[in-house]
């Protein structure tokens, strides 16, 4: 499959690619910012034969508990994962994001 260098994605929960279009999909430090991590992960599994997630681990306290930017804490000690680890909403993030938005917007 010929994929251009840049693809504008309008809806991350409905990626514009065929099922299993990619051998490998890498998602690095993204999923903790999303409203629905599980839905996004399922979409990555749909388009990729293998999915690798890079997440802020619990031991990286300043990253894992950054409620100014993140919406979820992933309950894991490693950075790299082949499956979506358990996660919980980050305390204060819902209040902060509704009131002020995320600190950094892409």
C-alpha positions, 0 to 999 in steps of 0.5 A, spaced: 500 500 500 502 506 498 501 511 503 503 518 502 508 522 507 502 526 510 495 524 511 490 529 514 486 525 519 479 528 520 477 522 525 482 518 529 476 513 531 475 512 524 482 512 520 481 512 513 485 506 512 483 498 510 483 493 515 490 491 517 493 496 512 500 496 516 505 491 518 506 495 524 503 501 528 506 505 533 502 510 538 507 514 542 505 518 548 498 520 545 493 515 547 493 518 554 490 525 552 484 522 548 477 522 550 476 514 549 483 510 549 480 504 548 476 506 542 482 509 539 486 502 541 481 498 537 482 502 531 489 502 531 488 494 532 484 494 526 489 498 521 495 494 524 497 487 524 501 489 530 500 495 535 505 498 539 504 503 545 509 507 548 505 510 555 508 514 561 509 509 566 507 510 573 514 511 576 515 517 571 511 521 576 511 527 573 508 524 566 504 519 569 500 524 573 500 530 569 493 532 569 494 539 565 495 535 559 493 527 560 486 525 561 488 518 564 493 514 568 495 507 565 497 502 570 503 500 568 511 500 570 513 499 563 513 504 557 512 499 551 506 495 550 503 490 545 496 491 549 492 496 552 494 496 559 488 498 565 487 505 565 483 510 570 481 517 569 486 522 572 484 525 578 482 533 577 483 532 569 476 532 567 475 538 571 481 542 569 480 540 561 472 542 562 474 549 565 481 551 561 482 546 556 488 542 555 495 545 556 498 544 549 493 543 543 496 540 537 
